[in-house]
Amino acid sequence: MSKYYVQSGTMRTVVQAETTRKAALWAVHQAMQQVLPMEGNATDSNELRLDANGQGGVAVLSQRVCISERGFDRDDSTSLPTMEVVTEWNQMVVTLDRLEKMLYQAK
């Protein structure tokens, strides 16, 4: 797996993933955990929870998610629409929820 630098708005995080899209999904998952914690586990990433002034707070995403293997603020980074990534993340969470319900019903 490769190391990716992912940024959007005030969020900056480094993740390991197989592809840039998977890195974007994981970073969006971390951001969404701040406001929609699953199983009560909010993100522990101090780096992710810093706002633009370095103050504690909630990371805010912008219109695009930028992903690079070379660092933050790169002109050659891959850029994806944030809503596209959030939509894909939401579909993944809904699917996992359905699978979990099916598992509990099978018991």
C-alpha positions in Angstrom: 0.0 0.0 0.0 1.1 3.5 -0.7 1.1 6.6 1.5 -1.2 9.4 0.3 -1.4 13.0 1.5 -5.1 13.9 1.4 -6.5 17.4 1.8 -9.8 19.3 1.5 -10.7 22.6 3.1 -9.1 22.5 6.6 -8.6 18.7 6.6 -5.1 17.4 6.0 -4.3 13.8 6.7 -1.9 11.1 5.6 -3.3 7.7 4.9 -2.2 4.3 3.5 -4.3 2.9 0.7 -4.2 0.9 -2.5 -5.4 3.7 -4.7 -6.0 7.5 -4.7 -9.8 6.9 -4.6 -9.5 4.6 -1.6 -7.3 7.2 0.1 -9.9 9.8 -0.5 -12.7 7.5 0.9 -10.7 6.8 4.0 -10.0 10.5 4.6 -13.6 11.4 4.1 -14.5 8.6 6.5 -12.2 10.2 9.1 -13.8 13.6 8.6 -17.3 12.2 8.8 -16.4 10.4 12.0 -16.1 13.8 13.7 -19.8 14.5 13.2 -21.3 11.0 12.8 -19.2 8.7 15.0 -19.9 5.0 14.4 -20.1 2.9 17.5 -19.1 5.9 19.6 -15.6 6.1 18.1 -14.9 9.6 17.0 -11.6 10.2 15.2 -8.5 10.4 17.3 -6.5 12.2 14.7 -5.3 15.5 16.2 -3.9 16.5 12.8 -7.4 16.1 11.2 -9.1 18.1 14.0 -7.1 21.3 13.4 -8.7 24.2 11.7 -6.9 26.6 9.4 -5.4 28.6 12.3 -4.1 25.4 14.0 -6.9 25.7 16.7 -8.9 22.7 17.9 -12.1 22.2 16.0 -13.8 20.2 13.3 -12.2 19.8 9.9 -14.3 21.3 7.2 -14.2 19.9 3.7 -14.1 22.1 0.5 -15.6 21.3 -2.9 -12.6 19.1 -3.9 -10.5 16.4 -2.3 -6.8 16.5 -3.4 -4.7 13.4 -3.1 -1.0 13.1 -3.7 1.8 10.6 -3.0 4.3 13.4 -2.9 2.9 15.8 -0.2 0.4 18.5 0.5 -0.4 21.5 -1.7 1.0 19.8 -4.9 0.0 21.1 -8.3 0.2 17.5 -9.7 -2.2 16.0 -7.1 -5.3 14.1 -8.2 -8.5 16.0 -7.5 -11.9 14.5 -6.9 -15.2 16.3 -6.3 -15.9 16.0 -2.5 -19.6 15.3 -3.0 -18.7 12.3 -5.3 -16.4 10.9 -2.6 -19.0 11.6 0.2 -21.7 9.9 -1.9 -19.5 6.8 -2.4 -18.7 6.8 1.3 -22.4 7.0 2.1 -23.2 4.1 -0.2 -20.5 2.1 1.5 -21.8 2.9 5.0 -25.4 2.0 4.0 -24.2 -1.3 2.5 -22.3 -2.2 5.7 -25.3 -1.3 7.8 -27.5 -3.7 5.7 -24.9 -6.5 6.0 -24.7 -6.0 9.7 -28.5 -6.2 10.0 -28.5 -9.4 7.8 -25.9 -10.9 10.1 -27.9 -10.2 13.2 -31.1 -11.6 11.6 -29.2 -14.8 10.7 -28.4 -15.6 14.3 
